[in-house]
Amino acid sequence: MVESFFKTLKSERVWRTACQTRTEATAAIGRNIDGFYNSVRRHLALDFISPLQFEKRAA
């Protein structure tokens, strides 16, 4: 599962972004994880819905 996460992260962010510094790369990866991966991407543990959809259903 972790290998799949890192492969997706690399293909969506790392290989498509040319960063000048390590700090810039860290910020770009952090934005990708926080802004997309955690809130939008469907999760197996949540019955293949995103955390946002899960929270809306629970409310």
BAVEXMAR-629971 format. One line per field, with one value per residue: x, y, z of N, C-alpha, C, CB in turn; residue in three letters; residue number from 1. Coordinates in nm, 3 decimals, always signed. Glycine has a CB too. Example, Ala and Ser with C-alpha at 12.3 -4.5 7.8 and 13.67 -1.06 7.14 Angstrom:
n_x = [+1.319, +1.285];
n_y = [-0.569, -0.225];
n_z = [+0.780, +0.708];
ca_x = [+1.230, +1.367];
ca_y = [-0.450, -0.106];
ca_z = [+0.780, +0.714];
c_x = [+1.320, +1.290];
c_y = [-0.330, +0.003];
c_z = [+0.780, +0.787];
cb_x = [+1.131, +1.408];
cb_y = [-0.447, -0.060];
cb_z = [+0.905, +0.572];
r = [ALA, SER];
k = [1, 2];
//
This chain:
n_x = [+0.082, +0.194, +0.393, +0.239, +0.124, +0.355, +0.441, +0.225, +0.237, +0.487, +0.446, +0.239, +0.324, +0.610, +0.763, +0.652, +0.708, +0.937, +1.157, +1.347, +1.474, +1.523, +1.343, +1.134, +1.047, +0.964, +0.750, +0.576, +0.516, +0.395, +0.167, +0.036, -0.024, -0.179, -0.376, -0.494, -0.459, -0.530, -0.791, -0.949, -0.895, -1.016, -1.063, -0.982, -1.041, -1.261, -1.473, -1.428, -1.477, -1.419, -1.254, -1.386, -1.642, -1.720, -1.735, -1.942, -2.157, -2.171, -2.251];
n_y = [-0.118, +0.124, +0.151, +0.191, +0.439, +0.607, +0.574, +0.688, +0.949, +1.031, +1.016, +1.200, +1.440, +1.473, +1.402, +1.575, +1.830, +2.092, +2.182, +2.432, +2.430, +2.224, +2.287, +2.406, +2.184, +2.015, +2.165, +2.161, +1.888, +1.850, +2.015, +1.870, +1.628, +1.715, +1.874, +1.727, +1.438, +1.347, +1.447, +1.423, +1.191, +0.861, +0.619, +0.291, +0.195, +0.345, +0.252, +0.305, +0.581, +0.936, +1.107, +1.352, +1.308, +1.100, +1.229, +1.409, +1.233, +1.126, +1.340];
n_z = [+0.000, +0.077, -0.113, -0.341, -0.279, -0.279, -0.544, -0.683, -0.580, -0.676, -0.956, -0.992, -0.875, -0.815, -1.050, -1.232, -1.156, -1.149, -0.923, -0.757, -0.511, -0.218, -0.015, -0.156, -0.303, -0.095, +0.006, -0.216, -0.236, +0.012, -0.017, -0.214, -0.083, +0.140, +0.017, -0.191, -0.187, +0.074, +0.111, -0.122, -0.276, -0.322, -0.065, +0.035, +0.292, +0.354, +0.212, -0.058, -0.097, -0.080, +0.195, +0.241, +0.130, +0.298, +0.546, +0.493, +0.459, +0.715, +0.864];
ca_x = [+0.000, +0.283, +0.459, +0.140, +0.116, +0.473, +0.440, +0.127, +0.291, +0.595, +0.396, +0.152, +0.386, +0.755, +0.816, +0.592, +0.742, +1.079, +1.180, +1.483, +1.533, +1.461, +1.230, +1.028, +0.997, +0.892, +0.623, +0.491, +0.470, +0.301, +0.040, -0.030, -0.077, -0.285, -0.483, -0.561, -0.456, -0.603, -0.932, -1.023, -0.874, -1.098, -0.988, -1.034, -1.096, -1.387, -1.562, -1.394, -1.522, -1.319, -1.283, -1.486, -1.773, -1.747, -1.776, -2.076, -2.255, -2.181, -2.311];
ca_y = [+0.000, +0.240, +0.161, +0.249, +0.581, +0.679, +0.573, +0.788, +1.080, +1.063, +1.039, +1.317, +1.563, +1.483, +1.399, +1.683, +1.959, +2.126, +2.268, +2.486, +2.399, +2.115, +2.346, +2.422, +2.049, +1.970, +2.239, +2.111, +1.754, +1.870, +2.067, +1.761, +1.533, +1.779, +1.931, +1.632, +1.297, +1.318, +1.488, +1.394, +1.055, +0.757, +0.531, +0.156, +0.180, +0.420, +0.195, +0.371, +0.720, +1.028, +1.149, +1.460, +1.244, +1.024, +1.324, +1.460, +1.127, +1.107, +1.460];
ca_z = [+0.000, +0.083, -0.243, -0.432, -0.244, -0.326, -0.690, -0.724, -0.544, -0.770, -1.091, -0.996, -0.826, -0.820, -1.186, -1.311, -1.098, -1.145, -0.807, -0.748, -0.382, -0.143, +0.057, -0.255, -0.333, +0.025, +0.010, -0.325, -0.198, +0.123, -0.073, -0.285, +0.015, +0.219, -0.065, -0.280, -0.152, +0.197, +0.113, -0.244, -0.327, -0.260, +0.025, +0.052, +0.427, +0.362, +0.110, -0.184, -0.109, -0.026, +0.332, +0.240, +0.109, +0.418, +0.651, +0.456, +0.488, +0.860, +0.927];
c_x = [+0.088, +0.353, +0.366, +0.127, +0.234, +0.482, +0.344, +0.179, +0.399, +0.541, +0.310, +0.223, +0.535, +0.807, +0.760, +0.633, +0.893, +1.099, +1.326, +1.552, +1.460, +1.337, +1.110, +0.965, +0.915, +0.755, +0.526, +0.434, +0.368, +0.167, -0.036, -0.094, -0.196, -0.404, -0.558, -0.570, -0.542, -0.752, -1.012, -1.012, -0.957, -1.011, -1.059, -1.102, -1.230, -1.486, -1.549, -1.464, -1.416, -1.352, -1.387, -1.627, -1.814, -1.799, -1.914, -2.185, -2.277, -2.254, -2.462];
c_y = [+0.126, +0.260, +0.226, +0.399, +0.658, +0.680, +0.680, +0.929, +1.122, +1.096, +1.165, +1.446, +1.570, +1.491, +1.510, +1.821, +1.978, +2.226, +2.311, +2.448, +2.282, +2.165, +2.361, +2.286, +1.995, +2.037, +2.188, +1.974, +1.764, +1.921, +1.955, +1.663, +1.594, +1.822, +1.832, +1.493, +1.267, +1.349, +1.444, +1.247, +0.954, +0.662, +0.397, +0.141, +0.252, +0.374, +0.268, +0.505, +0.809, +1.063, +1.261, +1.402, +1.167, +1.115, +1.382, +1.359, +1.112, +1.223, +1.461];
c_z = [+0.000, -0.050, -0.344, -0.406, -0.301, -0.479, -0.743, -0.696, -0.643, -0.908, -1.100, -0.959, -0.855, -0.963, -1.273, -1.264, -1.097, -1.032, -0.802, -0.618, -0.318, -0.068, -0.035, -0.289, -0.216, +0.034, -0.096, -0.291, -0.084, +0.076, -0.145, -0.188, +0.089, +0.134, -0.150, -0.221, -0.030, +0.189, -0.008, -0.288, -0.249, -0.179, +0.041, +0.188, +0.444, +0.255, -0.024, -0.204, -0.047, +0.119, +0.338, +0.223, +0.234, +0.529, +0.620, +0.487, +0.638, +0.928, +0.922];
cb_x = [-0.094, +0.386, +0.503, +0.004, +0.110, +0.598, +0.400, -0.007, +0.347, +0.693, +0.316, +0.036, +0.363, +0.818, +0.785, +0.443, +0.685, +1.128, +1.140, +1.479, +1.529, +1.562, +1.269, +1.082, +1.113, +0.973, +0.647, +0.570, +0.590, +0.359, +0.067, +0.070, +0.032, -0.230, -0.428, -0.490, -0.314, -0.543, -0.940, -0.973, -0.724, -1.178, -0.969, -0.921, -0.997, -1.360, -1.707, -1.427, -1.662, -1.310, -1.155, -1.456, -1.769, -1.623, -1.673, -2.081, -2.208, -2.042, -2.260];
cb_y = [-0.001, +0.222, +0.023, +0.180, +0.599, +0.616, +0.433, +0.766, +1.078, +0.948, +0.919, +1.297, +1.577, +1.364, +1.266, +1.672, +1.971, +2.183, +2.194, +2.637, +2.522, +2.053, +2.482, +2.490, +1.954, +1.999, +2.390, +2.105, +1.664, +1.966, +2.184, +1.689, +1.491, +1.899, +2.034, +1.625, +1.254, +1.394, +1.635, +1.482, +1.017, +0.679, +0.599, +0.053, +0.234, +0.572, +0.201, +0.279, +0.741, +1.156, +1.195, +1.561, +1.149, +0.950, +1.437, +1.497, +0.994, +1.091, +1.584];
cb_z = [+0.120, +0.196, -0.292, -0.415, -0.092, -0.268, -0.744, -0.652, -0.401, -0.779, -1.138, -0.903, -0.678, -0.748, -1.250, -1.307, -0.955, -1.282, -0.676, -0.762, -0.289, -0.044, +0.117, -0.383, -0.365, +0.151, -0.009, -0.456, -0.156, +0.223, -0.171, -0.374, +0.115, +0.291, -0.151, -0.412, -0.126, +0.309, +0.124, -0.355, -0.320, -0.366, +0.162, +0.038, +0.528, +0.348, +0.158, -0.298, -0.040, -0.112, +0.399, +0.127, -0.014, +0.463, +0.664, +0.307, +0.428, +0.921, +0.860];
r = [MET, VAL, GLU, SER, PHE, PHE, LYS, THR, LEU, LYS, SER, GLU, ARG, VAL, TRP, ARG, THR, ALA, CYS, GLN, THR, ARG, THR, GLU, ALA, THR, ALA, ALA, ILE, GLY, ARG, ASN, ILE, ASP, GLY, PHE, TYR, ASN, SER, VAL, ARG, ARG, HIS, LEU, ALA, LEU, ASP, PHE, ILE, SER, PRO, LEU, GLN, PHE, GLU, LYS, ARG, ALA, ALA];
k = [1, 2, 3, 4, 5, 6, 7, 8, 9, 10, 11, 12, 13, 14, 15, 16, 17, 18, 19, 20, 21, 22, 23, 24, 25, 26, 27, 28, 29, 30, 31, 32, 33, 34, 35, 36, 37, 38, 39, 40, 41, 42, 43, 44, 45, 46, 47, 48, 49, 50, 51, 52, 53, 54, 55, 56, 57, 58, 59];
//
